[in-house]
């Protein structure tokens, strides 16, 4: 089911890009991305409300963080390509985004996703310093898989349509793992994942996961 979701989202993204592509230019003081994201250095990267920023094949170095607006989609890397996508200092922040797909990045400053509704979001194969929070996202599928996180992870109140969703597995977390109010409850799903390795407490729905 997860693979199907990735393919469908990719097709939808390509339709949007063909309709009108603009590329964020590297090294600008505050770059806005709506369209294809170019590899390079950025001071700060902003995805405006409703826009799609496609960095599937990008490698970026961001000094001032990534900010994703309401109804926007931010894609960095992919599970299929498996390539390093660079470094983001200043964290990743998404407020009411449609989709955040973050792969193979080194992030300092944490990952924070609050609210939002879209087909799917996923945070996979990243090294994250500063913890991670995904709270109140709704849609079809959500994953938090194979990340190495320095700091507490909070995955709360995420309401998905797919009974196979909320796959929170194979993470190594130096901190606590807290899960409340997710529907469905966090699970392995079809990821064939392994139990999370957590140095702190595993709370509520993620106890023993």
N, C-alpha and C positions, 0 to 999 in steps of 0.2 A: 504493500500500500504506500509506503514512504517513497519508493522509487517512482511509482506512478505519479505521486504528487509533484516530485521534482521535475519530471518530464512535462507535466501539464503547465507548471508555473513557467518553465523555460519557454514553452510555446507562446504563452500569453505575453511574456516579456518581450519576445521578438516582435510580436505584432505591434506593441507600443513603440519599440525602437524604430521600426520601419516607418511608422506614422510620422515620427519627428525626432531626430536624434541630435542632441547637442552634447559635447564632450567637456568634462571638467578639465581645466588647464592646470598642469602641475605647477607647484611653487607659488601660486597666488596667495595673498594674505588670508583671504577667506573664500575658498572655492565652492561654488555651487554646482552640484552634479544633477543633471537631468538628462539621461541618456547613457552613453557608454563612458565608463570611468577609465581614464588613461593611467598607466603605470607612472609612478613618479613620486615627488615629494610635495607635501601639502602642509600649510600652516594649520588650517582647519577645514574640515569637509562637511558641508551642509546639504542634505537632501530636502528640498522644499516640500511643503504639503502637496500630496497627490502625485508627486513625481516618482519616476523609477530610475535608480542609479545602478547600472549593471557593471560590476567589476568582476565578473566571472573569471576573466583571464588576467586580471590586474595584479601587480605587486606594488604596494603603496607604503610610504612612510609619512605618518601624520603626527604633527607635534601638538596640535591643540584639540584633538578629539574629533569624533564623528557624531553629528546630530541628525536625527531622522525625524521628519515632521509628520503631522497627522495625515493618515491615509497614504503615506509614502512607502516605497519599497527600496531596500538597500541590500544588494547582493555582493558579497566578496568571496571569491573562490567557489569551489564545488567539491563535493565528496568524490565525484568521478575523476576529476583532474588530479586531485591530491597534491597540489603544488603549494609551496609556501607563499603566503599572500602579503607578508611584510609586517610592519610594526605600527601600532596605533598608541600614542601617548595621549592622555587626557580622556581616555575611556570612550565607550560607545553609549549614547543615550538616545532612546527612541520613545516618543510620546504619541500614543494612539496610532502607531504605524500599521500599515497593511501587512508588511512582511519584512522581517530581518533574517537574512541568511548569511551567517558568519562562519567562515571555514579557514583553518590553518593560519590563523593570525596570532601575533604576540600583542596582547593588549595590556597596558598599564593604566590604572584608573577605573577598572571595573567595567562591567556591562550592566546597563539598566534599561529594561523595557517595561513600560507601564501602559496598560490598556491596549487598545488596538483590535482590529478585526480584519482577517484576511484568509486566504486559502491555507497558507501554512507559514510557520517560522521555525528556524532551527539554528542552534549554536553547536558546532561540531569541530573537534580536533584542534581547539585553540589552547594557548597558554594565557591565562588571565590572572593578573595581579590586581587585587582590590575587590574581589568577590563578584557575585553576579546576582541580579534580581530580575525575575520575569513575573509580573503581577497583573492579573486581570486581562490577559490576552484571550481572544475567542476566535474561532475559525474551524478549520477542518483537522489540522494536525500540528503538533508541537514537539520538538525534540531538543534534548540537552544531552549530548553524547560525546564520550571520549575526550573531554576537556580536562586540563590540568589547572586547577583553580587555587590560588593563594588568597584565602579569605572565605567568609561564609557565603553559601549559596541559598537563596530563598526563591522557591518556585511555588507561587500561591495563586489560587483563585483563577486558574486557567481552564476555560470551559470549551471543550472541543467536540465537534460533531462525530468524528471517527472514533469508534470504540477501541481502536488500536493506537490512539494518540497518547500524548504525554509520556513519551519514552525518555526516561531520565536514567541513563545507565552508562557503565564503563568509565565513569569519571573518577579522577583522583583529586580529592579536596582536602586542603590543609586548612580546616575550619569546620563549621557546622553545615549540615544539609537539612534545610527546613522546608517542609511541604504541607500546605494547608489548603483545603477547599478546592482541589482540582477535580475535574470531571472529564474523562474517567480518571480514576486514581492512577498515580504513576506506576509504570509497568515496564517490562522488557519488550513487549510487543513483538514485532517481526524483525527487530534489529539484531537478534541473536547476540545481544550484549551480555556483559558480565556485571556482577554486583559492583556498586560504587565502593571505592576505598576512601574512607572518611576518618580523619584524625580526631575530629570532635564528635558532636552528637548527631544522630540521625533522628529527626523529629517527625512525629505524626505519620503522614502517609508515606514518608520515605524511610521509616524505621525498618531496618533490615533489607532495604532495597540495594 
